[in-house]
């Protein structure tokens, strides 16, 4: 149980920056539109 939990936490820590980058890349045009309007 603890092993799978630690592995899941490690995977989450590895995936967090990637997910954040994807969200930023997806929202960037919307942020630009809001900034210019």
C-alpha positions, 0 to 999 in steps of 0.5 A, a space after each residue: 500500500 505504501 509502495 504504491 502510494 509513494 510511486 503515485 506521489 512520485 508520478 504526480 510530482 513528475 507529471 505536475 510540471 508537464 500538466 502545468 505547462 500544457 495548461 499554460 500552453 492551452 490558456 496562453 491565447 485566451 490570456 493574450 485576448 483578455 490582455 489585449 481587449 
